[in-house]
Amino acid sequence: MKSQERPPVIDVHLHAMWSEINLEVPAGIRTPESYDEYRQNTFLMLEQYNIKAVTSGPCVKEWKEMLPDRIISGPLISGLGNLSVDSLRESFLKGEYEVLAEVAIQYSGVSPSDPSFDPYLSLAEELDVPVGIHMGLGPPGTAYQGKYRAHLSNPLLLEEALVRHPKIRLWVAHAGWPMLDEMVNMLFTYPQLYIDTSVINWVIPRKEFYHYLRRMVDAGFCDRVLFGSDQMRWPDAISLAIESINSADFLTREQKRDILYNNAAKFLRIENI
């Protein structure tokens, strides 16, 4: 099927990056041998599946120049010393960035409600910029390689930030897995909060992913679930992530389209792809 014949997809969690990280990935996912192959295969996936993608990483400006109609650019923030609030403001006003995502300060041991992060949230609220924040799993053993801590996956840690910034548009990457009850509680309490399905839709066992997603749907929050792949080095993960939604027999056709496109279009205020 040609891309223009496929219904559009919005991936709210894609990376433009290349590194020598060596992680085990599911069967059927191949690791490209070079950056050029990685970029080319990722672009082919975006075209094949008619995807518009929220993208962050060191190569995002290059990708945005090459695919301006498919890339929604944002900074990858793993530590608050990476980018100052003033430099971010300038980038947003110039149109270099369109979202504040991915914020991965969990890897620096920082809670999203920490006062040091508050100026960034104030800026996002002032400029009405969507924020995507990593809360959830990291590679096994990550805590021994830096300041990542599992307890920072708890979605309840977002509460004070959301209370201080009631108008902010924010979504939680990885849906806060595996903190299921806490995530449901936060979605019920804060109707402006969204989640994405990234990485858990292709890294963890499919049965566990469906258990987690189905609970969100049964709790009444299907309209706040966003599709994400968290494609880092493996373009094949994009197709596997999409397939995980399309193969979910507990989702109606309309719910699948909501997750793959409609919810994100509303959240990001995208009128067409």
N, C-alpha and C positions, 0 to 999 in steps of 0.2 A: 504494500500500500504506500503510495506517495505521501510525503509529509503534508501536502496541502489537503489531502483527503482524510488525514487523521484528525480527530478532535484534539484541540490544543491541550497542553499540559503545562502547569507551572511547577517548577522544582524550586522550592524556597531555600535549598541548602546544597549548593554546589561549590567546589573549590577549583581555583586556577593555580595549581601549585605543582611542583616537582621536587621530589627528594628521594633519598635512598632508603627510606623507611622500609622495613621488611616485616610485614605482618602476614599471618595466616589468613587466607580468605576462602570463602566457600568454593566448592567445586564448580567449574564452569566459568570462573572469573580469572581472566588472564592479566598479568602485569605487563604493560608495554615496556619495551626495551630502551626507549629514549623519550626525551621530552617532546620531540616533534611527532612521534607516533602517538604519544599520550594526548597531545592537543588535537591532532587530526581525528583520532578515534572519538574523543569527547565531542568535537564539533559534528561528527557524523551522527552520533547519538542524538544530539539536540535537533538536528535536521530530520532524522528519521522519525522521531517521536513528536515532532512539532512542539518543542519545549522552549519556554522562556524561563530563564534560571537566575535566581538570586545567587550571585557569585562573589566569592572573596578569596584572597590569597595574593601572593607576590606578583602573579602574572595577570591580575584582573584588568589592569588598564590596557594591556596588550590585547586581551580577549575582547574587551569592550570595543576597542577600535576595529577589530576584525569582524565582530558580530554585534553591531550596535542594536539590532532589533531583537536579539535573543538574550543578551546579558544585562542583568540589573546589578550594578556594581556596589560593593560594600567593602569595608576594611575588615581584615582578620585581626582581632585584638586578643592576644593571649596574655598580655600584661599591660597595666595602665600606663606604663612608661613608654609604650610603643608610639602612641599618638596623643598629643595634647588636645585638650578641648578646643583651643583656639585654632589649631591646624585642621581639626575635623570640621569646625564651623566653616572655615574657608573652603574646604573640599566640597562640602554640601552646597554652599552658595554658588560655587563654580559649576556644580553639576557633575563633579568627578565621582562622587558617591551618591547613592540614592537611598540606601538603607544603612543602619548601624548593625551590621551582621557580617560575620559571626563574631559575637563577643564570647571569647573562650577563657574568661578570667578564672574559671574553675581550675585551669591548669597552673595558675599562679597562686592557688590557695585562697582566692578572694571570693567572698559571698556577694551575690547581686545586691544585697541591701547594705553592704559596707559603705560608710560615708565617702570613701575615696572614689567610689563609682558614681556617686550621686550627681556630680556635675555633668557627666556624660548623659545620664538620664534626663537631666534638666534641659540639656541642649536638644536631645531628641524630642522631648515634649514641646519645647518652644518652636522647633522647626517642623513638627509633625512628621518626624522620620520614624519609620518602623524599626523596631529593635528585635534582633534574634539572638538569644542567649543560650549557650551550651549548658545544659543541666542533664546529667546522665552519665552513661558509660564512657569510659576511655579504654584504650588497649589494656589487656591484663598486665599487671605489673607496673603500670604507669606511676603509681604512687612512689615507687622506689627510684624513679628517674627524675623526680621534680617535686613540685608542691601540690599536685593533684591529690584531692582527698574525696573519697566516696561520699562522705556525709554532705558534701556541697551539692550533691545531686538532688537533695530534698527540695521539692518545689515550694514548701512552706517558707523557705528562706527568701522567697520573692516578696513575701507579704508586705513588709514595711516599705519596700521600694514602690510597690503598687499603690499603697495608701498615700505615700508622699507625691505620687505622680499619677493621679486618677485619669488623666486624658491620654496617657501614653499608649501607643499600639505596640504590643509586645507578644512575641511567641517564644515558646520553650522548645529548643531543639531536642530531638530524641524522646520527646514527650515525657521527659523526666524518668525514663525507665531506669530501675524497676520500681520506682516509688508510686505504685498505682493508686492506692487509697489517697495519698497526699495530693496527687495530681487531680483526681476527681474532685476532691475537696476544694482545691484552688479554682478549678474551672467553674464550679458551682458558685463560689463566693465572688469571683471577679469576672463578670460577663465580657470584659474587654480582652481577656487572656485567650491566646490560641496555642496550639501545639503542632509540632511536625513529626512525621513518621521516619525521619532520616536515620539511616544506618541500622536501626532495629528491624527494618523491613528486608534486610538481606544478610546481616551478620549473626543475629541470634536465631535459634531454631524457629522455623515457621510457625509451629504450634504455639510457642510462647508469644510470638508477635501477634498472632490472631487472638490469643487470650487477652492480651493487653489492649489491642485495638477494639475488640468486641465490647469490652467493659466500657470504654469511652462512648461507643455508639449506644449501648444499652442504657447508659446513664443520661443520654440525651444530648451529647456534645458532638455529634457527627458534623454539624455545621461549623465547628471550630477546629477541625482536623485538617492540616495542610500536608500536602505531599512534599517529601524531601528525599533526596538520595544520599547526601553527604558523600558524593563521589570525590575521592581524594586522589587516588592514583590508578583507579581501576574503572575505566569507562563502561565496562560490561555490567558494573553494579547498577547503572541507571536502568537498563532493561529489566534486570532482576527485581529492582525496587518497584517499577511500574507493574510488572507481572504479579507481584505480591498483592497489590490492590485489586487488580482485575480478576484474580483467582479467588478472592474472598467470597465464599458462597453465602455468608451472612449479611453481605452488603447488597442493597438493591442497585440497579443500574444507575439510578439517580444519585444514590449516595457515593458510588464510585466516581461519578463525574464531579460531584461536589468536592471530594477529597483531591482529585487529580487536577481540578481547575477552578471551579466556581468559588470555593471558600477563599482561596488565595487571591483571586481576582477582586473579590470584595474587600479583603483585608488590605491588599496592596493598592487598591483603587486603580485597577487595570481594566480598561473598557474593552480592549481586544488585543489579540496576540499579534 
